[in-house]
Amino acid sequence: MELIRSNRTEELADALASLVRDAPLGAFDSEAIVVQSRGMERWLTLALASRLGVWSNPSFPFPRSAIEQVLDDLDLGPSARSKAYDPARLKWTIAELLHEGTPLALRGYLDEAPEPDRVLRLSSSLSVMFDRYVVYRPELLRGWVAGSESHWQAELWRRIAVRLGPHDLASRIGRACATLRSGDKTLEIRFERLHLFSLETLPPLFLDFFAALSRSIATHLYLLTPTTEYFSNIDKAGQLSLAIDPLTQDGHPLLMSLGNLARDFQELLLDADSSVRRDEDRFTVPSRATLLGSLQADILEFRSPPDSPERTSIAAADDSISIHACTSPMREVLVLHDVIRAALEDDTSLRPEDIVVMAGDLEAYAPAFRAVFGQTDVTRIPYEVHDRRSRDDTGFYDDFLSVLEVLESRFSVLDVVRLMDAQSWREDFCFSSNERARLTDLLEAAGIRWGIDANHREELGFPPESLHTWRAGFGRLFLGFALMPGTIEVFDGLLPRGELSLEDAELLARLSRLCSVLFDFRERTRRPLHVSVWVRLLGQLSSLLFAEEDDDSGAVRVLRSSLESLRELAEDSGYSGAIPLRTIRRELAGTVLRGTPAAGFLRRGVTLSELVPLRSIPFRMVCLIGMSGESFPRADDRPSFDLTRDKPRLGDRSKRHDDRHSFLQAILCARDRLVVTYSAPVTSSRSAATPSTVVCDLEDTLNRYYHRDGSESVLATIEHPLHAFDKAYFTVGNALSSFSERHLRIAQAMAQTPGEPRPVELRAELKTRKSRVSIAELANWIWHPTREFILSTLGTRFDDSTLYEPTRALTELGSFDAFRLGNDAIERSLIGEELQGFLRAAPEFPEGSWGEISRNELAGEIEAILERREASARPREERTRAVMVDLGGITLEGRLDGLYPERRVKHRFNRTKTKTELTTWIEHLLMQASDDFDLPKTTELVLRAKDRRADVVYLAPVDDARKLLEGLVKLYEASQTSPVPLLGQPSWVFADYVVRDKASEALDKARKKQRDQTWDRYARFAWGKAGPFSNEAWAERFGPTSSSVYGPLLRHRSLR
């Protein structure tokens, strides 16, 4: 096997191109090039096409795939049987073996929660571990099969070997190496020759195989190595040493710290078969004109740290390496966008295709990258996302997997509302944003929170209450449609809710059909089932959810193919157990996931990819994001019982060493610039979030080797502010800069000295004068003229726009709900068991003891009001009459209830000193000003009081009722063009103090009351934080106006 070494991937590509050009294969022969990533396949394809002009029909197998192809050619055991050792299949075999008999050491773990999902998750971990043993510890497995050890792993492997036969990859490779070294000239191998390109490491088993293969076909190993020198951490006894401190060794400390993978492979090659020989070295010394080039050259030469006076001087303006500390992943991407744009503008020869951004956790950064780089403006930088685990028709699969997740959930409103966003369902299951908003209003009115019904809640371990379940909520909504509007009747323990229109009913019916499908399949899938039954059920579910015309679409075919694959894997492995829904959902999600194809790599624009090992592709600008200490390098996730964890050997892989090697290769693959960012959230101590240890190693190394004149360190981390619109980005002479015009405008606005807030001037022209006004409308305008002006004249509302998505338990009855329920109960004169039944049917109450407490308190208050009403009047003599009074061109009209010969008795479930009293006062005046002499002259208003009592507000006869009404109507008309200075309870408080001869305190008390009303968004809109009393003209008119409205009311009012 010929060995070609270089520190540059381009040089290895030149060597490969020269060999292919000088010794071409036949026109129909395929050049086999073994690579270790699809990204390298794409880069090499482009590189060879550029060098050769014509380049076609290559094959790019991975090392393991190339080995298996040769094993098939050698006919050393059936290939189909060997697939049983693939981890995806092996886990089902292990699960079946554990069902048949669990090793004693595992019984404690499995008996702790004896469920199929735990067995399969353990089997999945074991299958990956055994596959690692096959590749990295083949002699260990051979010894186990021979009976050398008796612990549980050896016992389990022997059972696997008996069931599947000696067809694991290690056994087949062992037989193949013996055949290849036998010198048999009749062997037929599909490859004419083999190129192992830019390999940085191989398992010893694979290296041994390729060395043996080189005896039969020409094999070329193109080795990418960081240095020309020998470096090792092997102790004198020949064992792998983990105790060597790279800072105390000769040579380059960064290479000693990060180069475990390369160092191990160097040792493996030295110990490899004698057929491995060095053929050519193509090392290139990088230019030392920049800090990055100097670092790469020192690594290549394996140069030891110099003494302080001998450090290399770096130009002050050099920015070939930069490190940025940001406050969040989004800020990292924003900063990186500005850095890349600056680089593109400074160097016109630099193209977006020359830039790669690599993330330690791509899934965490891809959304932020899309949001920042995907902006559709003239400054947009084109980009491609590679390596993200994705699916064809991602939305389709996400929607289907979300349904499976809901089936094993509590069926909360939030769970189902999220399903309404799905766009891949059949048409009647798809909801627009407006439909979704309307449905959430209906769900809130129905009091639905979670649970299908009482039985479902009981199965989940909760009390079997149905008050806030889906079935009860749907019942209330359908009652609201079936009964007459305004009907308040308890039917089968339910109260009507929602007041549905015909359009609402059609919308609700569609949601009900969707929920019926979900409820039915939840019942059918709540127990563990065999995989074949799951495949059939989930196929039926997909047919119900997706339109018939989608049955032949690619997404549906892939879904059903994935289900069939799961069934085949389980059946071929002999698995006969049942599995729960969560297991089939996890397995299905893993089956439909796939990697992005290599064609997406280096296609156009900036490349965003995962920072993974074995992808040493050169770029002019390399950016590394997410380099914080908590996320990079990753921790070793091998289980504690993995025997390769505590006794490492040459060639072993671990995520931590892989990540450190990836960081090293990123440094060496950058041709012009290296940019590193990490998140350091703003805390009391910025050091609470430190950069990754590899970043610290880089900084320490640079400061030991290089210096800048006038600076203590050659490389200082650039700390970025919390916000992208911080003024530091737009200050001349500052190291920070930004290209965002939007952020500049924000920074300029924030830099301006804030002036006094200008109050909103509420004015409008009165186009038409109303001839009729209802009592309710007049009361609304007099109580809060500003609010009504904004609502009615301006047509503006300040309601919350949040959808009904309850995530917390209901623990109390809301004040508005109490008011509405109390009035409904009083209107129907409900007492005793009838009242209790009405309250039990109301979904506004909490469940359990909280609900019982709230119901008892409310029932006591309702009965107290009804008792006071009974004492004041006899309901059978009650009359209701429509009353109208002409007030100078405007007719005030209303319908008065509770009329008796001697008095009017009105009852409302509300407190005193509220708008209810103002409304009743206007009705009282209307009754006095009417020409109907049969109307009573006094009013008794029965209201809520504390401690289950009732207050009775008595209104005495009024002599100048018409004059007072005319005054109120004039205020109403004046407010149509500009709100008069009235403000509900603050106005009441002012008038009350004046009536009680405390006028000197009145204005201060009114101000305090207004300040306490922080919930009043309409007053805040009109006058800002300063409040209305900051306006002297308004405050001056407030007192007389409030007294004119509430003074007569208070003088004719008394509590009984």
N, C-alpha and C positions, 0 to 999 in steps of 0.2 A: 504494500500500500504506500503510495507516494504521498509525501507530506509537503504542502506548500503553506508557508506561514507569512502573516502580515499583520500589521496593526491597523490597516485600513481596508474596509470592505471593498472599496473601489479597486484596490490592487488585486484582491482575490478575484474580482470580476474580470479584470484584465487578463489574469492568468488563465481563467476558464475560457474566455473568448479566444485566446491564442491557441489553446489546445484544440478547441472545437474547429477553429479555422484551419489549423495545420493538419489535423487528422479527422476530417469529417466522417460521420457514419453514412450508411446508405440512405437513399432518398426516403425510404419508408420506415427507417429505424428511428426510434424515439430516444432522445438523449435523456437519461435518467439523472436527475439532480435532487439529492436528498437535502431538504431544508427543515428548519425547526419552527417556522411560522409562516402563515399565509401572507403576512406583510412582506417578508423576505422574498417569497415567490413572486409577488407583484413587482417589487423593486428590481429583482434580478431579471425578470422578463423584459422590463423596460431598458435595463442597462445593457443586456446582450443584444437587444434589437438595435440600440444606438451604436454599439460597437461593431456589429456584424452586418448591419443593414437589412438582412433577411434572417428571421429567426422564427421557427414554427415547429409544431409537433413535439414540444418537450413534455416530460412528465415530472411532477414535483411531489414525490411521496414524502411523508414524514418518516423518520428512522424506523419506527415500529411497523408502519405499513410496508416499507420496502423489505424489511426482514420477513414479514408474513408472506409477501409475494414470492420471495425466494424459497421459503419453506414449502409453499404450495408447488413450486416448480420441482423441488427435490422429492415431493410425494412422501414426506416423512410424517405420516399420520393424517387422518382426515381433518381438513380445515374446518368443516362444520362442527365437529366435536370440540375443537379447540375454542370455538366461540363461546362455549359454555363457561369458560373461565373469564370472559369479559365481566368487569364489575357490575354492569347493568343486569346481566343474567345471573351472575354468581350470587348476588344478594338474595334472589328468590330461592335458590338452592339452599343457601345457608338458613334462611327462614324456615324452610321445610324441615331441615335437619334439626333445628332448635325445637320445632314442634314435636318431632319424634323423640327427642331426648336432649335435655338441656345439660351442659356440663355443670358440675357442682359449683364451680367458681362463679358462674353466671346466674345461678338460681336466685340469689339474694336480690340482684338487680331486677331480674324479670318478674320475680314474685312480688316485688314491692308495688308494681302496677301491672298486673297480668293482662295486658291488652295487646292485640295484634300490631298496633302501630308502633309500640315500643320494641317489639321483636324485629319488625322490619327496619326500623331506624338503626338498631344495633347491627342487623345483618348488613345494612348498607355500609356502615363504618368498617365492619370486618371484611367485606369484599374489597374495599379500597386498600385496606391494610395487607390482605393476602396478595393482592396484585402488586403491591410494593415489594413484598417478600419475593415474589416470582422474579421481579426485575433486579432487585438489589441483594437478595439473600437466597439465591437458588440452592446453594449447598445446604442451607438450613432446612429447606423443605425436603430435599432428598434424604437428609438424615431423619426427618420426622416420618417420612413414608417407610423408611427402613426400621422404624421403631426405636430410634435413639433416645427419645424423650417421652415423658408421659403426662406433661401438664396439659391444660385444657386446650391451648392453641394447637399443640401437636395432635391431640386426640381429634379435634374438629377437622384439621387438615387431612388426616388419614381417612376420615369418613367422606370428605369431599373427593379425595383421590379415588376411593373405592367406587363412588357413584359416577364420577365423570371420566375416570380413566387417566392414564399418563399423557394427557394431551395439553397440559399447560405450556405456555410459551417457553419457559426455561427448559423443560424436558425436550421440547422439539428443537430448540437451539442447540442443546447439548448433542443430540443425535446428528444435527446438521453440521456442526463443527467437525465432528469425527469424520463425516462423509467428505466434507470439503478438504480436510487435511490428508485424506487417503490418497490423493493424487489421481483420482478417477477422471480420465479425460472424456468420458462419455456423458458427463453431466450436462443437462440442457437447462440453461438459465435465461430468462427472458431479457435480461439486461446485457447489452454488448459491453458496456462499461458503466461505472458508477462514479458519480461526483458527490462527495459529502461536503456541501458548501457552507462556509462560514459557521462551522460547528464550534460551539464554545464549551460544550460538555456532552458526555454520553455515559450512560450506565456501563459499568465494566462488562456486563453481559453482552451489550450491544457492540461495544468496541471489540470484544473478543470475536464476535460473529463476523464483523466487517473485516477484521484482520484475516480470519480464515477464508472469507469470501474472496479476498484479494489474490489468493492462490489460484483461483479459477477464472476471474475476470479482472480487467484493469480497474483499479479502485484508486481514486484521488481524494485525499483529505485536504480541504482548504481550511486551514486553522486560523481563526481570528484570535490573536493573543495581544495583550496590552503592552508587553515588554519583550525585548530581545534577550533578557537575562533569565537565569534560573532563579526561582524564588519558591520557598517551601516552608511549610509548618510541620514537617515530619521530624520527629525526634530521632535520636540516635538508635533507638530500638526498632525503628521502622513503623511506629504506631502514629496515628493521627493525634496531634497535640492541640488541645484547646486552650492551653495555659500560656501560650506565647503572646507577649504584649507587642503589638506592631510598633509602638513608639520606642521600644528598646532595641529593635532589630536594625541591622544595616539595610539600606535600600529605601524605597519610597514608602512612607507610612500609609498613604492613602491606598496604595496597591495592597499593602499587607493587611489593611483593615477591611477593604471591600472586595478583595480578589480571591475569596475562598474557592469559588467555582472554577475560576481559571487555574488557580494553583493546584487544585485536586486533579483537574484534567491533564495538567502538565505531568504530574506524577504518574497518572494512569498510562499516558503515552510512553513514558520511559520504561514502565513495567510491561508494556504490551508485547504482543507477538513480534518476533525478530523480523517479520516481513514489513513492519512499519519502518520506513526510512525517510530521512529528510531529503527532499529533492530540490527545494528552492526557497529562499527567503526573499521577501519583497517588502522589507520594512521601509517606511518613509518617515523622516524626522520632521515634525511640524515646525512651522516658522515660529520663532520666539518673539515676533513683533508685538504680540498681545499677551495679556495675562493668561487667556485660555490656551493659546499655542504654547506658551512656556510651561504650563502645567502638563499638557499632553506630552511635550518633549521630555520633561523630567521623568514622567511615568515610563515612557518608552525606554529611557536609558537607566531606569531603576536607580535614580540618583538619590543619595542619602541627604538628609537635611543639612544645609550649610551652616557654618557659624554665622552669627548675626551680622558681622561686617561684610560677609560675602553674599548676602541676599541680593537677588536680582532686582534691579530698579524697573518699575513699571510706570509708564506715562500717566500723568495726572488725569488726562481725559479718557483713559481706557475704560470702556464699559463692556468688555467682552464677557465678563461674568458679573451678574448682579443678583442680589437676594432681597426679596420684598416680604415684609411682614404685614399682613392685612388682618382685618377684623372678622372676616367671615368668608366662606367659599364664594359667595356672590361678589364680594369686594375683590377677591383674588382674580376672578375672571374679568371684572371691570378694569383693574389695574393692568392685567395682561393685555387686554384689548388696546389700551393706550400705548403700552410698550411696543406691541407689534405694529401698530399704525405708525408710531414714530420711526421704527426701523424701516418700514416700507417707504416712508417719505424721505428719510435720510439717504437711503441706498436704492436708487432706481433700478439697479440690476437684481435686487432681491424680489422674488415673487412669492405670493402666498403658498405656492406648492413647495417652496424651499423651507417651510416652517412646520415644525411638529410640536404639538402640545400633548404631553403625557401626564396622566393622572394616576396616582396610586389607587384611588377608588373612583373609577369612571362613572359608576351609577350615581354617585353623589354630586359629581360636577357636570355631567352632561346636560341636565335641565338648565343650569345657570349659563352654560356655554351657549346653548340654543337661544336663550333669552337675550344675551348680550350680543353675540355674533350674528344672530338671526334678524336683527333690526333691518327693516326695509327702508333705508335711506341712502343718500349718495355716498356715505362713508362706510357702507357695509363691506366687511371683509369676508370673501367666500370661504367656506369651510366644509369639511366632511367629518362625520363621527364614525370611527371604526372601533371594532372590538366590543361594542355594547351588546350585551345579551338581549337579542330581540327576536321577534317572530314575524312571519309573513302575516299581514293583516293584524297588527298588534292589537288594535281596538277590539276586534272580533274575539280573540282569545282572552283578553282582559275582561271583557263583558261576561264570557262564559265562566271563567274561573271565579269572577265576582259572585255569580249566582251560586256556585258551589260553596263559596265562603258564607253566603247568607244562609244557605240551607243548614249549616251547622252552628248558626249564631242564635242570638236571642230574638231575632226579627225585630230589632229596634226600628223606629221611624227613620233614623239616620241611615241604617243599612238599606232599606227599601228605597228611600229618596235618592240615594246614590245610584241605584240601579236604573232610575228614571233617566239618567244622563246617557244611557247606552243608545247608540245610533245604529247598531247592527241587528236589532230585533226585527221581527215582522212588524208591519206598519202599525197595527193597532196596539202594539206594546211600546211604540216610540212616542215620546212626549216632547213637545217644544218647551222652550224656557217659560213662556207664558202659561202653558198648561201645567208645568211643574209648579210654578208659583201658586196657581189657583188650587191645585191639589194639596199643597202643603197648608194652605189656609183652611181647607176642608178637614184635613187630618188634625189640625190644631183644634178646630171647633168640635171635632168628634172626641177629642181627648185621648187619641191613640198614642201610646208611648213605646211599649214593647210587648212581645209575646203574642202567639197566635190565638190562644184561648187559655182558659184556666188549667186544662190538662197539660198543655205545653209548659206552662209556668211550673206546674208541679213536677214534671219530668226534669226540669232544670234545678230542682231543689228549692223552689220558692213556694210561698203559700198559694193555693189555687184560687187566686182572685182574678176576675175577668174584667174589672172596671176599665182598665186602660189597654185592653188587648185589641188586636185587629178585628176579630169577629164582632166584638161588642161595638167597636167604632163604626164598622160598616153598617151594622144594624141601626145605629143612631142616624147615620147619614141617609139611608134608604127610608127610614121613618120620616125624616125631614122633607123628603121629596113626596112621599105618599100622602102625608097629612096636609090639611089646609095650613097656609102660612099663619104663623103666630100661635098654632095649636101647642098647648103644653099638657100632654097626657103621657102618663107612664104606661108603656106597652111591653109586656113580657120583661119587665125589669129595666127597660131602656127609655130614655128621653130623646125626642127628636132633636137633631142638631143640623146646622148647615144651611137651611133655607136654599135648597138647590134649584137652579133653573134647568130648563131642558138641556142646555149645553153642558151644564155641570153634571147632570145625570149620565149623559153619554160618556163624559170624561171619567166619571167615577166607575162606570161599568167596565171600561177598559182596564182601569187599575185593579178592579175586583177580579177580572179574568186572569190578569197576570199573577195576582196574589193567590188565586185558587190553584194555579199551576205550581207555584212555589210551596204552598201548604201541602198539596197532594204529594209532591216529591219529597218534601221534608219527612212526611210520615213513612214513605216507602224507603227512605235512605237513612233512617235514624239508627239502624242496627248494622253491624258488620255483615258484609256480603262477599260472596266469591267474586273473583275478578271478572269472570265471564258474565255474571249477573250485572255487575257494575257497567260493563261495556254496553250491555243491552239497555239498561235504564238510562244511561247518559246519552246514548243514541236517541232514545225516545224524547228525552228532554231537549236535545238540540233541535229535533224536528218540530217540537211545539214552540220553541222560542224563535226560530229563524223561518223566514218565508220559504214557501215551497220552491220558488224559482232559484233560491240559494242552495238547493240540495246538491247541485253539481258544481258549485263554485269551488275555487281552490282552497279557500279557508275551511269550508265544511269538509272537504275531502281530507285535508291534512288533519283536522280534528278527529275524524272517524278512523283515519289511518293510524293516528297516535293511540287511540283506544284499542285498535286491533293489535298494535305492537305490544301494548301492555299485556293484553290477553295472551299473546304468543309467548312473551317472555316468561309469564307465570306458568303457563301450561307446559312449555318446553322444559322448564326447570323442575317440573313435578310438584309445584306448589299447590296445595289443596286447601289451605286455610282461608278464612274470611278476613276481610280488612275493612276498617271504618272509612267514612267519607273523607276525613282529613287526610288519610293516607292516599286514597285514589286521587284526591285533588293535588297533593304534592307530587305524586308520580306523574300525573298528566302535565302539570306545569313544567316539570323537567324535561318531558318528552317533546313538547312543542317548542321549547326554547332551542335556539340555534345560534351559532356565531355568524357575524356579518361576513359575507364572502370577501375573498381577497380583492376582487375587482373594485371594491369600494375604497381601497387603500391607494393613496397617491393619485386619486382620480382628478380632483380639482380642489383648489383652495388650501387653506390651513388644515392639517390633519390633526384631529383629536383622537387619541388612542389610549389604551391602558398601558401603564408602565410595567411591562412584563419582561422577563429574561429571554435571552436567545433571539432577540430581534435587533441586531446591530446595524441598523439602516442609517446611513449618513444624511444629515440635514444641515443646511447652513445655519439655521437658528433652531435651537432645542429649548423648549420651555417645560419645566416640571412644576406642576401645581399639586397642592395638597400634601406638602412635605412637612407636616407637623408631627411632633413626637408621638402623639397618641394614635396615629393612623399609619405611620410608615417608619421603619419597615414592619411588616405584619408579624404577629406572633406565630410561633409554631403551633398549629392546631391538631397535630397528631395525638391520638388518644394515649393516655398514660400507659396502657398495656402494649403499645407498639414497641417491639423489641429494637427497631432501628433508631428509636429516639434517644435512649440512654447509652447506646454503644455505636456511635457513628463510625462510618468507614469512608474511605476515599470514594468519591463519586456520589455519595448520598446527597439527596436534595432536601432542603427545608425552605419554607416560605421566607424566613428571615434572611438566610444567605442569598436566596434568589433575588430578593428586593435590593439587597446591598450590591449585588452584581449588576442589577439593572441600573442602579444609580451610577455605578462606575462606567458602564457602557454608554449611558446618556452623556456623560462628560466627554468620553472619547469620540462619540459620534457627532458632536457639535463641531462644525467647521469654522463658524464665525462668532457665534454668541451662545451663551448659556444663561438662561433666566430661571430662577428658582423662586417660588412663592409658597408661603405657608400661612395658616390661620392662627392669629394670636388675638383672641377676643379681648375687648377692653374690660379690664377688671381693676380692682384696687392695686394689683401688682401685675404689670404686663408680662412678667416672666412666668406667670401661672401657666401659660401655654407656650411651651418651648418648641423650637424647631426640632426636626428629626435628628437623631444622633449622626446620621450620614451628612447632614448639612453642617452640623458642628464640626465633624471631622474635616470637611472641605474648608471651612473657615480657618480652622487651626493650621491646616497644612499650608494654605496660602500665606498666612501670616508668618510661618516659619521659613518659607522659601523666598518671599518677595516683599518689597516695600515700595511706598510712594514717598516722594519728597514732601515734607511738611505734614505728614499724616502718621498717626500712631499705628494704624492698621492698613493693610493694602486693600481690604474689602470690609466695608461697613454695611450692615443690614439697613435697608431703607424702610422705615416704619411709616405706614400710611394711616391717615386719620380715619375716623369712624365713617364719615360721609364722603361720597364722591364729589359733593359740592362744597367741600371745605375751602376756605379762602387761600389756604397754602398752595393749592394747585394752580392758582391764578395770580400769584404774587411774583413779580419780576425778581430773578436772582435765586429763587427757591429751586431746590433739586427736583421737587415734584412738579408734574405738569399734566394737563388733561386736554383732550381734543373735543370735549363735549360742550356744544353751545348751550344746551339746555342746563347743564350743571353750572355754566358760567352765569347764566341769567339768574339762577337761584342764589348763587353766591353773591351777586351784585345786589339782589333784593334783600338778602340777609344782612349785608354790610350797611345798608341805609339806616339812618337813625330813625327809629319808629316815632311817629308823631302821635298826636292825640287821635284816638279812633273817632271817625266821623259817624254820628248816628244816621241811621237810614231815615230818609224823609218819606213818610207814607202819605201819599196824596194821589187822588184820582178824580176824574171828572164824572159827575153824576149824569149819565146819558138819559136815563128814563127814571121817572119817579114811580115807585110801587104804589098801587092803590089798596092792596091788602097785605097785612102782615099777621103772621100767626104769633101766638103767645110764646111758643118755643123759640122762634127766630128772634123776637124782641128780647127775650131773656138772654139768649146767647150773646147778642150784640151789647147789651148793657153790662153783663157780667165781665166780659173781656173783649172790648171793642178792637183791640190790636189783633188778637187772635182771629176774630171773625173777618177783619179786613184782609189779613194775609190769606186766609182760607177762601173767602168768597170773592173778594175783589181781585186779588192777585192770582188766585187759583194755585196757591203753593201749599204743600203739606210737608211736615217734618216728621212723618211717621218712620218707624224703624223698617228697613227694607230686608232685614234678615229673614231667612226661611225658617220654618218651624222644624228644628232639628234638636229635640231635647236630648241632652247627654247626662243630666243629673236627675236624681230621684226627686219627685214632687213631695215637698214636706209641709206645705201650708196652702191655704185657700187664698187666692188673690183678692184684693179689696174690690176690684171691679166685678169679679165673678160673684163675690158675696153679695154685692149690691143687686146684681141681676137676678140671682137665685132668690134672694129675699123678697124682691118685688114680685117675682112670679108666684111664690108661695103665698104672699099676702093677698095678691089679686084673686087667687082661687080659694082663699080662706082655709088653707090646709092646716090641720092640727093633728096631734096624736100620731097613730100608726100611719095614717095617710101622708102626713108630713115627713115621717121618717122614711117611708118608701120613696117619696119624691127625692129626698136628699141622697138616699143610697143609690138612686139611678143617675145622679148627676156626676159626670166625669171630671168636673172641676176639682173634686176633693182628692186629697192624697189617699193612698191605700193604708190598710192596717190601722194601728192605734192612732197615728196622726190624723187619719181621716175620721175616725170615730170621735176624737176630741173636737175636731173642727165642726163636724155635723151636730154634735150635742150643743156646742156654743151657739151655732147659728140657729138651731131649732129653738133654743131658749129665747133668743132675741126676737125671732119671728113671733113666737107665742106671746111674748110680752107686748108687742105692738098690737096684735090681734085682741088681746084682753083689754087694752086701753081703748081700742076702737069700739069694742062691744059696750064698754062703759059709757062711751060718748054718744052712740047712736045705735039704731036698730037697722041692720042691713036690709031687711025686707022693705023698708020705707024709702030706701035710697033711690034718688033720681039722677039722671044724666041729661044735660041740656047744652045745645050749641048756642053760644052767645056772641053777638057782634055789636060793636060800638063804633060809630063814625067819629073820628077825631080830626076834624079839619081837613078832609080830603083823603085821609088814610083810614081804612077800616081795620080795626083790631079784632081778630076773631079767635075763638078757641072753644073747646068742648070741656065743660066742667062736670066732673063726676062727684059723688059723695054729697049730693044736695039733699038736705032735709028741711022741713018747714022752719025750724028755728035756727039752724046753723049749717055750715058746710063742714064735713069731716073728711079730711084727706089723709091718707097714710102712705108713707114711702119709707123704704129700707135705706135710709141715709142719715147722716149726722146733721146736727144743727149748724147754722152759719155757713151754709153752702149754697150753691146755685139753686138747689131745690127750694129753699126759702124765698129767694128772689122770684122764681117762677110762680110760687104760690102767692106772693104779694101782688104780682101783676094780675093773676087770676082774681084775687080778692078785690083789687081796684076795678077790674072789668065787671065783676059781679055788682059792685056798688054803682058804677056809672051806667049800667044797663037800664033801659026803660021798663024792664020786666020786674014788676013789683012783687012777684012770687018768689024771687030769689032771696036767700037769707042775707043778713048783713054782717055776720061774723063767720070766722073760719077757725077750725081747729086742725092743726097739722101734727099727726102722730109720727115721731121719728125715733131712730135708734138712740140708745143711751148705753152707758157702761153698766157692767154687772147685771146683764140680762134685764134691764129696765127699759122703759120707753119714756121719751120726753114728749110733751104736748105743747106746741107753740100756738098761742091764742092770738088772733088778729082781731082787733076791735073795729067797730064801724068807722068809716072814713067820710067826712063831710065833703071834702074837695077832691073826690076820687077822679073825676074827669080832668080836672086841672093837673093833677099829678100824672095821669096817663099822657096828657098832651105834652108835658115836660119830658117824659121818657121817650115819646115818639120823636120829639125834636132832637134829642140826643142821638137817637137811632139814625135819623136822616143826616145829621151832621157827621156821624161816623162813616157814612157812605163815601165821603170825599176825603176825610182825614180822621183817624180814630180820636175820640174824645178821651181826656185823661181819667180813665177809670181802670181799675185793676183787681176786680174780684175781691178776694179776702183782704188785701191791704186797704181797699176802699171801705170795706165793712168795718175793719178795725178803727180806721180814722173816724168814721161817723159815730162809732160806738163810744169812743173816748169823748167826743164833742157832746154827745147826748148826756153822758155821765158827768158833765162839767169838768172834764180834764183835757180841755182843748190844748193846753201847753204841751202835753205829752203825745198828742194825737199823731203829729207828723213823724216823730221818731219811732213810734210803735209801728206805724205803717211802713216806714223804711225797713225796719227789722223784719217784718213779715214778708216783705218783698224779697229781701236778701235770702230768707230761708227757702224760698220757692226756686231752688236751683234746677228743678225739673222743667221750668217754664221756658221752652226753647223759642217761643214766639216773642216773648219779652226780650230774650237775649239777642235774637235776630234784630229787633228794632233798636235796642239801646246798648247792646254790647255788655261787657262785664261791668261797666260803670253803673248801669241800671237807669231807669227812667228818671229818678230823682236828681240825677246829675244835670238834667235839662231844667234850668231855672224856670223857663216859661211854662213847661209842663208841670213842674212841681207847684208853681203858684196857682194854677187852675185846678190841680188835683183835689185840694181840700174842698173848695166850694162845690165842685161837681159831685164829689163823693157824698157830701152832706145832703145835696139836693135829691140824690137817689135813695140813700140808705137812712137818712135822718127820719123821714116820715115813717119808714118801715119800722125802725127801732122804737119810735114813740108810740106806735100802735101795736107793738109786739110785747108779749109777756109769756113766760114759761110757767106751765102748770103741772 
